[in-house]
Amino acid sequence: MSATPLPGGPERTAHDAAATGSSTTRRRRRSAHGTNWPLTIILMVCSLSVLLPFFVAVSMAFKTTDQAVLGQAFKLPAPWSLEGFREAWELTDFPKVFAISLTITVVSTVGAVLLSAMASYAISRNWNRRFFRISCYYLLAAMFLPFPVLALSQVKLSGYVHLANPVGVIVLHIMFSLSFNVLLFTAFIRSLPEELEESARMDGASTWRIFWTLMFPLMMPMAATVGIFTLLASWNDFMMPSMIIADPSMQTLPVVQKIFQTQFSNNYNIAFASYLLAIGPSVIAYAISQKWVMAGLTQGAVK
């Protein structure tokens, strides 16, 4: 006796299978686009670890001295006051200290970008020559010798050659950033086609002209990346200026703030106002150049 076929036959079976596959696909899409809660929680915690101290700094900076001594850091100022900023401006001689820090930072950044770009271009396009390979390895090995390891020798050398001043800090900033900058620039230059240089050389362009008119404009995304890294490191550096610069009146902003914090440690509103004045330029510089920083990092990572 033969089995009675189900109503609808094979057509119904195919329809049920298609419906099951469609619902499975929708569930997979929902799971693929769903919220990754562990990662979200980690990012929230990391964000709070940055935002909460910044909120405390802003809250304390705009309080009066009487409000600041109460120690209520998470309470908003009532009323808001610029007293801390005025006193920090006067006590730290902010215009002079800011000008010294800005000069050191700008000259160090420009010098590091130009020197690193030229050295990286020479190394990348002459990699088959032993001298340039050894030079690259030498520079990369210097990454394992940071300034704190060589601090005593650098202090003595800067004194011998009469560079115990902001000029000496500029030179050391450029030299100690050269290794990491060459590493970034070299990886980026290798992703640029050599056919462009060959075409320019066939037209009679020299190596110097090819670098400045053709290659360096193409290197601008990585130059922005190297520039912002050097800028942040130079602007926020405390150890090198404090050990190299002999004249206290020529110190940079982070060093002056340390002296200020030790002398007026109870005036929290003045201290936090000084901190906000100091971090302002670096935050603005990074906010303006962050898209070029990301473009340089991603483009240099792909051949």
TARA-V998846 format. One line per field, one symbol per residue. psi: psi as a letter, one per 30 degrees, with the letter a starting at -180 (. if undefined). A space follows every 50 residues. Layout:
psi->???
This chain:
psi->kkkkkkkfbfeeeeeeeeeeeeeeeeeeeeeeglkjeeeeeeeeeeeefe eeeeeeeeeeeglleeeeffgiegkkkjlkkgeeeeeeeeefheeeeeee eeeeeeeeeeeeeeeeeeeeeeeefhffkeeeeeeeeeeefffgilefeg eeeeeeeeeeghghafeeeeeeeeeffeeeeeeeeeeeeffkkfeeeeee efggkleeeeeefeeeefgeeeeeeeeeeeeeeeegkeeeeffejejffg lleeeeeeeeeeehffieeeeeeeeeeefeeeeeeeeegeeeeeeeeeef fk.
